């Protein structure tokens, strides 16, 4: 029989945060961007001064808000209730003026706020990638990022940010890992909680995603991830639990995938019993886009909102289900109440006090400055060795040239040239107290020629692909950043070396373009200027354009080539494409999608290339006409994307490499920027290997042979193989560094800032060494057979090839001596001293290790990792100064999940999640408490007994 409702076609006590305790000789934290920190500190101090008054006021607000929600709910009829649970379009829920309910607007994140219009016409601040944020190991910095994003959301009229992503780095092949934080659940949960607190302190909601098990992209819509109870609770649910208990998010997003036989939008046990029951989540559960499949099962499974609209499993089908007796109106009321609560918290329900009054929200935050600060703190210095002729500054020399902090125009001005701004404070000395100072930081006064090599040095990859994409109003490339920061008498030479991109870049330099939206009869519906050759719209079209009336879009304008020769043009899009250059039709074909994933077809359409001979400096008319296969995703959800790409005539690839070697050999230092591409790291697919694309490995090897003073900058969101890493003196990981990429890179390379990051995930030397590499389902299932042994838990389980760089690794420009470690069953206190000659930052990592792993653990006689992260905190101190930090030891660090059965069932209650009757079990015994610089660089050890 056909199912008429199938549309398939209480929080615990938060632990105390780590506390930095300045010693008599330590001034405590010395932020470089003092003004920004002072604003944040003033906001925090104001909140603290209000103290109990704020608590009382918050309680009164909560009560008033719930009363307003109840009154609004009582005024709604069944059809309106059902309609409120379904998106009215791509990004919004419907308004109900009769009860004072505004339309609630959602927007993708997590590194910027896109807003309702996914196009370059509505620019956004672009922060570094989530892996970069996690590399700071700084929840308070994540909170500051959240404040900025809330400010951006308010500016764009957005009420709910669809972020953060807190799935784990189970395998390094996960294509979307740049959007996640870490392989470790505690680090992921702590950074995610800081992010959520920051956004919601700005009066904007969050939806923590993707609940749960969306740890890979292959077959993500249908895969059944088979996860036993123990890893499910100890690893994959743990970040969500931490955030729910400690940050009280206003929303959760349930994932596409199944877990143990039930799709997550219908997973009654994990949503109702665990998320809402055990954890006390009182927020709204929103589906991932198009993830809701069945009316009755979704409602009974705990799904509140089905997105996007207007046609979903809710709305009219839900009202029909109530009238047919398949579900009760009381069940609908529960979901509507949570939607109204979200609206009330975000100020969208009249008569209900918002969770944060507009005048209480943090504001006045300088987005570019924060993006730059975050990037510097996220960069991980993987390697820093001396060379025979290293261009390093002497320890006693102040960085006069680097002290001039370059800025780049003014916010919102994409055309302003680089200008210099005087420093606000004396910069720290760039050299540490190590007996073997490395090549970094570079001394700009000792440089005369600098070679900057690599496609990503000129065309920076600052963010990942897919729904995390935003359009900043400016991007500072590494080449621009270095040229702006170095003295005027330093010659900076750029050469391509090796281009890793498998797609032709979007048409930009030399092009003047506009997009014309046309009806079927040729009538002009709208015309907009274009920043480049990509026409992109999701959620809405320009004013005057609707999916129903739109027939074609023409990208038209002129192109003035810089060189004579064979120019490569590329067209991409799902539909009919016709390219005319200089009056001649050079391409006219229908382009079909490569697969069945509608988002992948939209975001990554097939590219077609053609060669067109053109004369240099001669303006040429270009026109790309696009008749889309569809003007939306689903019914009436506006969406289209097509692109005109262009590449100037280039040297033969061998000649490009030869030129890079020649330029490097003549320079004082060679800076090589290597990168992944959108075809390697993006939403919608997983990686097939960890190699850098193209001939970049060959490029680094040859440049390093030509110049021993080679610094390699790795512009990637997740691990890549670095087979040449021992042949170069320095390797700096910048992740996807956000819009201020080049400015931050110059700060760090020239010593104005210290690279502050530590690895949030283990970095394999080779893919075949990784403990978990399987991301492809077999017959629809993906077995998490490794149990709790992912990431460092697996790498250090037994004899195995060592990774290239361990979890928590990261070098700075100074040295630290750990002086004392004091423990109690609830916390540890670490005293350490900056033994170098410049101000620096250290991340104190606390690991817990069973003293006798082989001892009986009745009744939990199961294998545990050799050690695991139990806490962390960052400290800063000047040269010779000491600092103390107190770090809680959470009870959960001594616990494992125990259940009657560790298997995963195929259906029924078992299919609703392993360990339904399980519980947390405290494993008593003696433990080593290790204060460490990284997982394997353990400095001090003490003992603690769990009873």
Buried (B, 14 or more C-beta within 10 A) or exposed (E): EEEEBBBEEEBBEEBEBBEBBBBEEBEEBBBBBEEBBEBBEEBBEEEEEEEEEBEEBEEEBBEBBBEBBEBBBEEBEBBBBBBBBBBBBBBBBBBBEEBBBBBBBBBBBBBBBBBBBBBBBBBBBBBBBBBBBBBBBBBBBBBBBBBBBBBBBBEBEBBBBBBBBBBBBBBBBBBBBBBBBBBBBBBBBBBBBBBBBBBBBBBBBBBBBBBBBBBBBBBBBEBBBBBBBBBBBBBBBBBBBBBBBBBBBBBBBBBBBBBBBBBBBBBBBBBBBBBBEBBEBBBBBBBBBBBBBBBBBBBBBBBBBBBBBBBBBBBBBBBBBBEEEBBEEEBBBEBBBBBBBBBBBBBBBBBBBBBBEEEBBBBEBBBBBBBBBBBBBBBBBBBBBBBEEBBBBEBEBBBEBBBBBBBBBEEEEEEEEBEEEEEEEEBBBBBBBBEEBBBBBBBBBBBEBBBBBBBBBBBBBBBBBBBBBBBBBBBBBBBBBBBBBBEEEBEBBBBBBBBBBEBBBBBBEBBEBEBBBBBEEEEEBBBBEBBBBBBBBBBBBBEEBBBEBBBBBBBBBEBBBEEEEEBBBBBBBBBBBBBBBBEEEBBEEEBEBEEEBBBBBBBBBBBBBBEBEBEEEEEBEBBBBBBBBBBBBBEBBBBBBBBBBBBBBBEEBEEBBBBBBEBBEBBBBBBBBBBBBBBBBBBBBBBEBBBBBBBBBBBBBBBBBBBBBBBBBBBBBBBBBBBBBEBBBBBBBBBBBBBBBBBBBBBBBBBBBBBBBBBBBBBBBBBEBBBBBBBEBEEEBBBBEBBBBBBBBBBBBEEEEEBBBBBBBBBBBBBBEBBEBBBEEEBBBBBBBBBBBBBBBBBBBBBBBBEEEEEEBEEBEBEBBBBBBBBBBBBBBBBEBBBBBBBBBBBBBBBBBBBEBBBBBEEEEBBBBBBBEBEEBBBEBEBBBBBBBBBBEBBBBBEBEBE
